[in-house]
């Protein structure tokens, strides 16, 4: 089975529809991810099933938590190989997605993959999150910020919440519900103007546990 066949076979169980356009673009993404991974280290997951389930489906699960509307702005902090930002941009062509990373080589790969996929609604930003978050061009300009397995929650809040406008959300994609991380993030939440809105647990095909922590921005940073 191809990456897309595996993804389609599993996505329906989560109420996620993979339309033809998304399928074609993600098929290109999967192919290019493997090609680029031979040149630079983008991911340890290289098999078709792993890419389909542990990357693509995992990233698409944010659609079960966030209501992405046309014209919204999303920033993916520490995008790496484009997860989840490039997947979100592909699934929501009318949402503007900024892909931010401090590693130029990875961004070059992501930019190439987006171009080859025909994904136009992305902006590539080469910067450290802590620097970009202080820049008026980016500070409190986004409806959503996302980050996937970049750091522990307390640190992630400092990286991401400065980008989020009041009323928006930071979506933290974690390997599992890290209760101790949430318990240890109380001071950061208070200081940065955030509040835990929901913790959404998922189990991927194969049994891997995932959690998406939705942090609401309730006051200015």
N, C-alpha and C positions, 0 to 999 in steps of 0.2 A: 504493500500500500504506500501511496505517496504521502508526503507531509500533509497535504490538503485533505486527502481521503481520511487520514487519521484524525485530523482536526474536526472535520465535519461529523465524523462518526461519534465523536465525544462531546462536541459543543452543544448539540441539541439536548443532551441530558441536563444542561445548565440553563436551558432556555435562551441560548445564544445562537443567532442566525448568521450563517456565513454565506453572504450573497456572492454572486459570480465575480463582481469587481474585486471584492475583498479577497476572495479565494485566489484570483489570478495574481494580485499584488503580493500576497503572502507567500505564494509559491515562488515568486522571484526572490523575495526576501530570504526564504530558507536556502535557496540555491546560492545566493551571494554571501550569506552568512558563513556557509561552509567554505566558500572560496577565500573570503577575507580571513577566515580563521587560520588558514594555512600560512598566511603572511604575518599576522599579528594575533596576539592572544585576546580574543573577544569573549569566548565562552568555553567552558569545559564540557558543555552538552553539545554533542556533534551528530548524534544519530537522529534519524527522521522522527521517530516517536518522541524522543526527548524534546526536540525543537517544537513539534506540534503541540505537545501537552505542557511541558515545563516552561516553555517560553510563550508561545502564541496564546494558548488557552489561558494560561496563568495571567497574562497581561489583559486579555479580554474580560476577565472576571471583574475588572473595575467598572464595567458597564452595569453590573448588578448593584453597585454602591452609589455611583455618581450619575447624575442626569446631565449629560453633555448636550448643550443646546447650541444651535448655529450661532456663530459669531463669538462664542466664548474663547477665552485665552487660557491655555494650559502651559505650565513649565515643568519639564522633566529634569530633575536635578540629579546629576551624576548618571547621565543616560547610558553610558557605556556602549553597548552594541545596539542601543535604541529601545531598550525595554524599561518601562512600558510605553515611552513617548511616541516612538515611530509606529507602534501597533495602534495606539489611540488615534494618531493622525490618519492612518490608513483606514480605520473603521469609521472615522468621523471627518470626512473631507471638508466640512464647513466649520470645523473648529480649528483655531490657530494654535499651533503647538511649537513651543520653543524647546530645543534640545540643548541642554547645558552640560558641559563636561570640562574638566581641567586637562584632559589628555588629548592632544591634537591628533595623534594617530587614529584614535578611536573615532573622533569626529569626522575625520577624512573618510573613513570607511562608512560611517552612517550617512554622510552627505552623498556619497556615491550610491549607496543602496537606495536612498530616497529618490534620487534622480532616475535610476534604472527602473524603479517601481512606478514612476510617474506620480509620486506624492508631492504635491505643490505647496501644501499648507504647513510646511515646517520652516523654522528659522534656526540656524546653527549658531551657537554662542560658545566660544572658547574662553572660559573664565573659571576661576574658583568661586564656588557658591557664596562664600563669606564676603568676597569682594563685590560680586554682582548684586548681592542683596542690599548693599549700601548705595548702589547706583540708582539715581532717580528714574532712569529709563526702565528699570525692572522692578523697583521697590513698590510693593502693594499694587501691582498692575494686573494680577492674574486671578481668574475665578477658581482655578485649581492648581495646586502643585502636586507632583508625584515623585516618589523615590522608591526604588526597589532594591532592598538588601544592600544599601550603601553603608549604613552605620547603625548604631543603636538609637532608639527613638529619641532619647534626650538630646543627642547630638544632631539628629536629623531635624528636630524642631528648630534649632538654631540656624540650620542651613536653609530651611524651606519656608517657614512662616513669614519671614520678612518679604517674600515675593507675593504673598496672598493678600488680596483686598479683604476688608472687613465684610463678612457675610459669605466669603468663599471657604474652601476647604483644602487641607493637605491630606492626601491619600498615601498612607505608608503601607507598601506591599511587603509583608513579612513571611518568613518560612512557616511560622506557626504563631499562635497567640502568645506573645511574650508578656505575661502579666507583670513579671518583675520589671520589665522595661517601662511599662505604663506607670507602675508604682514609683519608679525612680525618676519619672519625667514631670512630676507635679510642679516643681519650682520653675522649670523651663516653660511649661504651659502658662503659668500665671504671668511670668515676666514677658512672654512673647505675645500674649493675647489670644491664646488658644484654649479649646475645651474639647475633650474626647466626646464625640457625638455618637459614634457606634463602633463596635468591634465585630467584624463580619468574618466568620470562619467558613472555610471551604476545604473539601478533600478532593484532590485531583485523582483522575483515573490512575490506578496503581497504588493509591493510598497516601501519597505525600500530603501533609497538612499545610494549609495556607491561611493567612489572615490578612485582611485589609482593615487598617485602623483609620477611621475617618475623623480627622481633627478639624473642628470648625473654628474659623477665625472670628472671635467675638469682639475684639477691640484692637486698636492700632498697636503695632509693635513699636 
